[in-house]
């Protein structure tokens, strides 16, 4: 479970840096300042944690389920940003309304990123016994202040194509969602074999899939015809 959580944390940081690469530098610096203040000011709560308590959290199904809700919100917002950003264009009335949604999604910060920063601060405090807690926290905050703009700049230099970064952001969040399911299940899945197939249920599934596909195809045709008539007039 610790390996899965570590992989999710790395993906959260990677997605955060990718998302910031679509924003202006003044916003990136502002986010870096807020992140640094969060790390520097959260040391009184970080010192109250213990390794035993953290291990209990990782094996607590209810807590992991609550964390998965926050993960789902983050992933949904990031993936929605990718879809809206990829389909945005033009000056029609619909695209103007979409621009408002795009701005909301673009400037939405990753809430899980602050949780990752807090967990890193706890790990640093455990790794440096005997040192002043505020010194560790503010030193880590200073490092975050410098690393966030540096990593964003490095990401833009390595991947100058906006479309490639957008696709990579979408795929990384899809992988994060899959790992979130694994972390939520946490070994509670019971594997049981079946020696028979419910053909009625299978036929019903195929029927529903076909029906919804036909409805979607018909709606697409209707919307396209209305759009063509609007353009012609």
N, C-alpha and C positions, 0 to 999 in steps of 0.2 A: 504493500500500500504506500509506503514511503517513496518508492520509486515512481509510482503513478503520480503522487502529489508533486514530486520534484519535477517531473516532466510537464505537468500542468503549469507550474510556476515559471518554468523556462519559456513555455509558449505564451504565457501572459505577458512577460517582459518583451518577448519578440514581437507580439502583436501590438503592444503599446508603442514600441519604437516605430514599427511600420505605420501605425495610425498617425503618429505625430509628423511623419515625413510628408503628409498631405497638407499640413498647416503652415502658417507663416511663422517666421522666427520670433516675433514678439510673443505669440501664443506659446511657442515651445519654451521660451525662457520663463514665461509666467508659470507654466506647468512645472518646470524644473524647480522654481522657487517654492511653490506650494509643496512639492514632494520633499524637498529638503527640510522645510519647516515641519512637515509631518513626521519625518524621521527624528529630527532633533527634539521635538516636543513630546514624543510618545514614549520616551524612556521610562517614566514612572509606571506605566502599564506593562512595559516589556519586562521589567525586573520582577514583576509579580508572577511571571510564568515559570514553569519548571519542565524539565524533560519528561518527567513521568506524566504530567498533565497533558503535554502535547501528544505523547504516545496514546493516551486515553482518548484524546479527541479524534485521532486518526482511526481508531477502532470503534468509534461511536456512530452507529448507523444514522441516528436521528440528526446529529450535528452535520454529518457528511451530506445528508439530504438537504438540510438548510443551506449549506454552502453551495450545493448544486443548483439551487434556485438562483443565487446571485451569479453563479457561473453562466446559467442559461440566459439571464438578462443581459449580461455582458456580451455573450456570443451572439445573441439575437440582434443587439444594437450594432455590433461590428459588421455582421453579415448583411444587415439591412443597409448600412452605409455603403458596402461594396456594390450591392445591387442598384441602389439609387444613383450612386456616382457613375456606374457603368452605363446606365440608361438615360442619364440627364443630357439634354441638348436641345437647342432650338429656343425660340422666343414665343411659343404658343402659350395660351392661358394655363393649360395643364402643366407645362414645364415650369411656369412661374410659380405655381403652387408647389410643385415638387422641389423647387429651390429652397423654400422655407424648411421643408422636411430634411433636405440635404444638409443645410446649415446646422440644424439641431443634431443630426447624427454625426456630423463632422466634428463638432466641438464637444461631444459627449466624452467625458474622461472614463477611463477604465477603472471601475471601483475596485476590482480585484488587484490592480497594480499596487494600490496602497496597502492591501493585505499582504502582498508579497514583500513590500518594503518593511512592514512590521515584523514579518517572520525572519527576514534577514537581520534585522536589528537584534532580535532575540538570539539568533544564532551567534552573532558577533559578541554579545554580552556573555554567553556561555563559553565562547572560545577565548575570551580575554579576562580571566578572573584576576581580581586585584586592582584593575584599572578603574578610574572614575567613570561612573555610568554616564553622566552628562558629556564627558569628554568623548567617550565611544560614540554616543548618539550624534553629537554635533559634528564629529569627524566624518561619520558615515553620511550625515546630511550634506556636508560639503562635497563629499565624493559624488553623491547623487546629483547635486547641483551642476557639477562639471560633466558627469557621464551622460546625462540625458541629452543635452545638445550635441555632445561629441558623437554619441551613438546614432542620433538622427542624421547628423551630417555624414557619418560613415555610410549609413544606409542609403542616403541619396547618392553618394558617390559610387557605391557598389551597384546600385540598381537605379540608374537615372530614368528608366522608362516608367512612367506612371502606371500604365496598364499592367506591367509585370508586378509592381508592388501591390496593386489592388488585387490581382489574382492570388498572389502569395498570402495576402492578409485573409482572403476568403478561405483558402485551403487550411491555413494554420488555425483558424477558428473552428472549421469543421473537425479538424483533428482534436482540438481542445474539447469540443462537445462530446466526441466519442470517448475520450479519456475521462470526462466528467461522469459519463454513464458507468464506466468501470469503477470509478471511485465511489459512486453512490451505491452500486450493488454490493461492493465490499465483501465478496465471497458468499453472499446470501442466495445466489442463484442455485436452484436445485435442478440438476440435469436428470431427466427421466425419459427413457426411450418409449416410443410408441410403435406398435406393430400393425397399426391399421390407419387408414386415411379416411377422413370424413369427406366423401365426394360431394355431398350436398353443400357443405360449408365452402369447399374449394370452388364449386360452380358458382355459388353466391358471390364469392370474392371476385372471380373473373367477371361476373355480370355487373357488379357495382363498378369495377374499374372501367369496363367498356362503356357503361352508361355515363359516368362522369367525364370520360374522354370525349364522348360525342357531344355532351353539353358544352364542354370547354371549346371544342372545335366550332360549334354553332355560334357561341358567344363571340369568338374571335372573328368569325366571318361578319357578324352583325356590326361589331365595332369598327372593323375595317371599312365596311360599306358606308357607315355614317361618317367616318373620317374622310373618305374620298369625296362624298357629296359636299362636305363642309369646305374642302379645298377647291372643288370645282365651282362652288358658288362664291 
